Every structure is written in structure tokens, then in C-alpha cells.
Amino acid sequence: MTATNDLVEEPAARFFVVFDTPSDIVAFERHYNDVHMPMAKQLPGLRRYTRSHRPTPVVGDPSYLVVMLDWDNMAALEAAFASEVGQRTAEDAENLKRFATMRGMIIRLNEV
């Protein structure tokens, strides 16, 4: 007798943010490290937080900072963003925009 898994796992979800070089690196880093990052790390269900300064692009334009936040699935990511901490973190991102252009996207990780 073989066991079957009737549950289909939803792919993992990732919030991906790219920051251009800040106009004031010291002020950006201070705010990011002291305010924004500690808040973001409190997002409910967050599984992994990855931060890379000045990553070397293989293809595409260089960036100052790339941040990736991972959840088990899209529902968990959506719940995190809808939470009180998620709303405060999103509001605080506006403070970072004073120093650097940022681009973000949400992706499903369809690993095979």
C-alpha cells in the first residue's frame, strides 16, 4: 500500500526589494538598521530575511541594497503585510524613500 498526499503545497512567497544608492548613505543606513530592519524582522510568519549590500550583478544594473523576505506561502505573506507590524513597516518604508529609490515585488518561488 502506498501513501498518497492529497494536499498540494502552495509555493513559497518572497518579497524582494532593491534600493538604489542613497543620497545620504549614513542617514539611510542609520534609519534602515535602527528602525526599519528591526520592524521588518517582526513580521508574522517571516521565515528568512536576506540582505545584500552592493551585490555584483551578473546581468542588469547595479544596486546599493537587495533585501529578500520569505514566507511559507502567499497567504502567510499577505497576512504579514495586513498585520499591525506590516502596516507600520510599509508606512516606515516611506521614510527610506527620502534617501533612495526603491523597487519591490512579490514573487512565488516555484521550485522544482
VOSETOR-898944 format. One record per residue: residue number from 1; residue in three letters; x, y, z of N, C-alpha, C in turn. Coordinates in Angstrom, 2 decimals. Layout:
residues N
{NUM 'ala' {X Y Z} {X Y Z} {X Y Z}} ...
end
This chain:
residues 112
{1 'met' {0.84 -1.17 0.00} {0.00 0.00 0.00} {0.89 1.25 0.00}} {2 'thr' {0.62 2.14 -0.88} {1.41 3.36 -0.95} {0.61 4.53 -0.40}} {3 'ala' {1.32 5.41 0.26} {0.68 6.59 0.82} {0.60 7.67 -0.25}} {4 'thr' {-0.50 8.38 -0.27} {-0.63 9.48 -1.21} {-0.83 10.76 -0.42}} {5 'asn' {-0.39 11.82 -0.97} {-0.53 13.12 -0.33} {-1.58 13.90 -1.11}} {6 'asp' {-2.76 14.05 -0.53} {-3.84 14.76 -1.20} {-3.67 16.27 -1.10}} {7 'leu' {-2.80 16.73 -0.24} {-2.57 18.15 -0.08} {-1.51 18.63 -1.07}} {8 'val' {-1.82 19.69 -1.76} {-0.85 20.28 -2.66} {-0.28 21.50 -1.95}} {9 'glu' {1.02 21.49 -1.75} {1.66 22.62 -1.06} {1.71 23.84 -1.97}} {10 'glu' {1.35 24.98 -1.42} {1.45 26.24 -2.15} {2.92 26.64 -2.21}} {11 'pro' {3.34 27.20 -3.32} {4.74 27.63 -3.41} {5.07 28.67 -2.34}} {12 'ala' {6.33 28.75 -2.00} {6.79 29.76 -1.05} {6.64 31.14 -1.69}} {13 'ala' {6.59 32.16 -0.85} {6.42 33.54 -1.33} {7.58 34.39 -0.86}} {14 'arg' {7.97 35.33 -1.69} {9.10 36.20 -1.38} {8.74 37.64 -1.71}} {15 'phe' {9.13 38.54 -0.78} {9.07 39.98 -1.04} {10.50 40.41 -1.30}} {16 'phe' {10.71 41.00 -2.45} {12.03 41.32 -2.96} {12.10 42.84 -3.14}} {17 'val' {13.10 43.50 -2.53} {13.23 44.95 -2.62} {14.64 45.30 -3.06}} {18 'val' {14.74 46.24 -3.99} {16.02 46.72 -4.49} {16.09 48.22 -4.22}} {19 'phe' {17.17 48.65 -3.58} {17.40 50.06 -3.29} {18.56 50.56 -4.15}} {20 'asp' {18.36 51.74 -4.76} {19.46 52.41 -5.44} {20.34 53.08 -4.39}} {21 'thr' {21.50 53.59 -4.81} {22.42 54.24 -3.87} {21.73 55.45 -3.23}} {22 'pro' {21.70 55.49 -1.91} {21.04 56.59 -1.21} {21.75 57.93 -1.42}} {23 'ser' {20.97 59.00 -1.35} {21.53 60.36 -1.43} {22.34 60.67 -0.17}} {24 'asp' {21.96 60.08 0.95} {22.69 60.22 2.21} {22.84 58.82 2.81}} {25 'ile' {23.96 58.19 2.51} {24.18 56.80 2.91} {24.14 56.64 4.42}} {26 'val' {24.76 57.55 5.15} {24.80 57.45 6.62} {23.39 57.50 7.20}} {27 'ala' {22.59 58.47 6.76} {21.22 58.60 7.27} {20.37 57.39 6.88}} {28 'phe' {20.53 56.92 5.64} {19.79 55.74 5.19} {20.14 54.54 6.04}} {29 'glu' {21.43 54.26 6.19} {21.86 53.10 6.97} {21.40 53.19 8.42}} {30 'arg' {21.48 54.36 9.00} {21.05 54.55 10.39} {19.56 54.20 10.52}} {31 'his' {18.75 54.76 9.63} {17.32 54.50 9.72} {17.00 53.04 9.41}} {32 'tyr' {17.64 52.51 8.36} {17.37 51.13 7.97} {17.74 50.17 9.11}} {33 'asn' {18.94 50.33 9.66} {19.43 49.42 10.70} {18.73 49.59 12.04}} {34 'asp' {18.44 50.83 12.41} {17.91 51.09 13.75} {16.39 51.04 13.83}} {35 'val' {15.71 51.31 12.71} {14.25 51.39 12.75} {13.60 50.35 11.85}} {36 'his' {13.92 50.40 10.56} {13.18 49.60 9.59} {13.45 48.09 9.70}} {37 'met' {14.70 47.71 9.72} {15.03 46.29 9.76} {14.49 45.60 11.01}} {38 'pro' {14.64 46.17 12.22} {14.07 45.50 13.39} {12.55 45.33 13.28}} {39 'met' {11.88 46.30 12.68} {10.44 46.21 12.50} {10.11 45.09 11.50}} {40 'ala' {10.81 45.08 10.38} {10.55 44.08 9.34} {10.79 42.66 9.85}} {41 'lys' {11.78 42.49 10.70} {12.07 41.16 11.24} {10.99 40.66 12.20}} {42 'gln' {10.06 41.53 12.59} {8.94 41.13 13.45} {7.70 40.75 12.66}} {43 'leu' {7.77 40.80 11.33} {6.60 40.45 10.52} {6.17 39.01 10.82}} {44 'pro' {4.89 38.80 11.07} {4.41 37.46 11.41} {4.70 36.45 10.31}} {45 'gly' {5.15 35.28 10.71} {5.39 34.18 9.78} {6.65 34.29 8.95}} {46 'leu' {7.45 35.35 9.14} {8.67 35.53 8.36} {9.61 34.36 8.60}} {47 'arg' {10.02 33.70 7.53} {10.91 32.53 7.65} {12.37 32.88 7.45}} {48 'arg' {12.63 33.86 6.58} {14.02 34.18 6.28} {14.12 35.63 5.83}} {49 'tyr' {15.17 36.29 6.28} {15.45 37.67 5.92} {16.87 37.71 5.38}} {50 'thr' {17.03 38.11 4.13} {18.35 38.14 3.50} {18.63 39.56 3.03}} {51 'arg' {19.83 40.03 3.32} {20.21 41.40 2.96} {21.59 41.34 2.30}} {52 'ser' {21.73 42.01 1.17} {22.99 42.00 0.44} {23.35 43.42 0.01}} {53 'his' {24.46 43.94 0.56} {24.95 45.27 0.19} {25.76 45.19 -1.09}} {54 'arg' {25.48 46.12 -1.96} {26.21 46.26 -3.22} {26.48 44.91 -3.90}} {55 'pro' {25.42 44.16 -4.17} {25.63 42.86 -4.83} {26.19 43.08 -6.24}} {56 'thr' {26.98 42.16 -6.70} {27.57 42.24 -8.03} {26.58 41.65 -9.04}} {57 'pro' {26.02 42.50 -9.91} {25.06 41.96 -10.87} {25.75 41.16 -11.97}} {58 'val' {25.17 40.04 -12.32} {25.65 39.26 -13.46} {25.02 39.84 -14.72}} {59 'val' {23.74 40.20 -14.62} {23.01 40.85 -15.69} {22.21 41.97 -15.05}} {60 'gly' {22.16 43.12 -15.67} {21.35 44.21 -15.14} {22.17 45.28 -14.46}} {61 'asp' {21.46 46.28 -13.96} {22.08 47.44 -13.34} {22.52 47.15 -11.91}} {62 'pro' {23.57 47.81 -11.45} {23.99 47.64 -10.06} {22.97 48.29 -9.11}} {63 'ser' {22.99 47.83 -7.87} {22.12 48.39 -6.85} {22.92 48.52 -5.55}} {64 'tyr' {22.39 49.30 -4.64} {23.05 49.51 -3.35} {22.72 48.40 -2.37}} {65 'leu' {21.45 48.01 -2.33} {20.99 47.04 -1.35} {19.87 46.21 -1.94}} {66 'val' {19.94 44.90 -1.72} {18.87 43.99 -2.12} {18.45 43.25 -0.86}} {67 'val' {17.13 43.24 -0.63} {16.57 42.59 0.56} {15.51 41.60 0.10}} {68 'met' {15.54 40.39 0.68} {14.54 39.37 0.38} {13.96 38.85 1.68}} {69 'leu' {12.63 38.81 1.75} {11.93 38.29 2.91} {11.05 37.14 2.44}} {70 'asp' {11.16 35.99 3.10} {10.47 34.77 2.66} {9.42 34.30 3.67}} {71 'trp' {8.30 33.81 3.11} {7.24 33.19 3.89} {6.94 31.82 3.30}} {72 'asp' {6.21 31.01 4.07} {5.87 29.66 3.62} {4.97 29.66 2.39}} {73 'asn' {4.09 30.67 2.28} {3.15 30.72 1.16} {2.61 32.14 1.02}} {74 'met' {1.87 32.36 -0.05} {1.34 33.69 -0.33} {0.36 34.14 0.75}} {75 'ala' {-0.43 33.24 1.29} {-1.39 33.62 2.33} {-0.65 34.15 3.57}} {76 'ala' {0.47 33.53 3.92} {1.24 33.98 5.08} {1.86 35.36 4.82}} {77 'leu' {2.35 35.58 3.60} {2.90 36.89 3.26} {1.81 37.96 3.33}} {78 'glu' {0.66 37.68 2.74} {-0.45 38.65 2.76} {-0.89 38.95 4.18}} {79 'ala' {-0.96 37.93 5.03} {-1.35 38.14 6.43} {-0.32 39.00 7.15}} {80 'ala' {0.96 38.80 6.85} {2.03 39.59 7.47} {1.89 41.06 7.08}} {81 'phe' {1.65 41.32 5.79} {1.51 42.71 5.33} {0.25 43.37 5.89}} {82 'ala' {-0.79 42.58 6.14} {-2.05 43.12 6.67} {-1.99 43.35 8.18}} {83 'ser' {-1.00 42.77 8.84} {-0.89 42.88 10.29} {-0.51 44.30 10.70}} {84 'glu' {-0.63 44.59 11.98} {-0.24 45.91 12.50} {1.23 46.19 12.20}} {85 'val' {2.09 45.20 12.46} {3.51 45.38 12.18} {3.75 45.58 10.68}} {86 'gly' {3.02 44.86 9.86} {3.15 45.01 8.41} {2.77 46.40 7.95}} {87 'gln' {1.70 46.93 8.50} {1.27 48.28 8.13} {2.27 49.33 8.59}} {88 'arg' {2.80 49.16 9.81} {3.81 50.11 10.30} {5.09 50.03 9.47}} {89 'thr' {5.47 48.83 9.07} {6.67 48.66 8.26} {6.50 49.31 6.90}} {90 'ala' {5.34 49.14 6.29} {5.06 49.76 4.99} {5.08 51.29 5.12}} {91 'glu' {4.48 51.81 6.18} {4.50 53.26 6.40} {5.93 53.76 6.59}} {92 'asp' {6.73 52.99 7.30} {8.11 53.41 7.54} {8.94 53.37 6.27}} {93 'ala' {8.59 52.53 5.32} {9.33 52.47 4.05} {9.31 53.83 3.36}} {94 'glu' {8.26 54.60 3.61} {8.19 55.95 3.03} {9.37 56.80 3.53}} {95 'asn' {9.81 56.58 4.76} {10.97 57.32 5.29} {12.24 56.99 4.52}} {96 'leu' {12.36 55.74 4.09} {13.55 55.34 3.33} {13.56 55.96 1.94}} {97 'lys' {12.37 56.22 1.41} {12.27 56.82 0.07} {12.82 58.24 0.03}} {98 'arg' {12.99 58.85 1.19} {13.61 60.18 1.23} {15.07 60.09 0.79}} {99 'phe' {15.67 58.92 0.97} {17.10 58.76 0.71} {17.42 57.94 -0.54}} {100 'ala' {16.52 57.04 -0.93} {16.85 56.15 -2.04} {15.59 55.71 -2.79}} {101 'thr' {15.76 55.57 -4.08} {14.70 54.97 -4.90} {14.66 53.49 -4.56}} {102 'met' {13.46 52.96 -4.41} {13.33 51.53 -4.12} {12.28 50.92 -5.04}} {103 'arg' {12.53 49.67 -5.39} {11.59 48.91 -6.21} {11.35 47.59 -5.50}} {104 'gly' {10.11 47.19 -5.45} {9.78 45.94 -4.79} {8.85 45.10 -5.63}} {105 'met' {8.86 43.82 -5.36} {7.93 42.91 -6.00} {7.70 41.71 -5.10}} {106 'ile' {6.58 41.09 -5.31} {6.24 39.87 -4.59} {6.26 38.76 -5.63}} {107 'ile' {6.95 37.67 -5.30} {7.03 36.55 -6.24} {6.73 35.24 -5.53}} {108 'arg' {6.20 34.31 -6.30} {6.03 32.93 -5.83} {7.30 32.18 -6.25}} {109 'leu' {7.80 31.38 -5.35} {9.01 30.60 -5.65} {8.57 29.22 -6.11}} {110 'asn' {8.56 29.02 -7.39} {8.14 27.74 -7.95} {9.35 26.86 -8.18}} {111 'glu' {9.79 26.27 -7.12} {10.98 25.41 -7.19} {10.56 24.03 -7.67}} {112 'val' {11.38 23.45 -8.50} {11.12 22.09 -8.97} {12.27 21.19 -8.63}} 
end
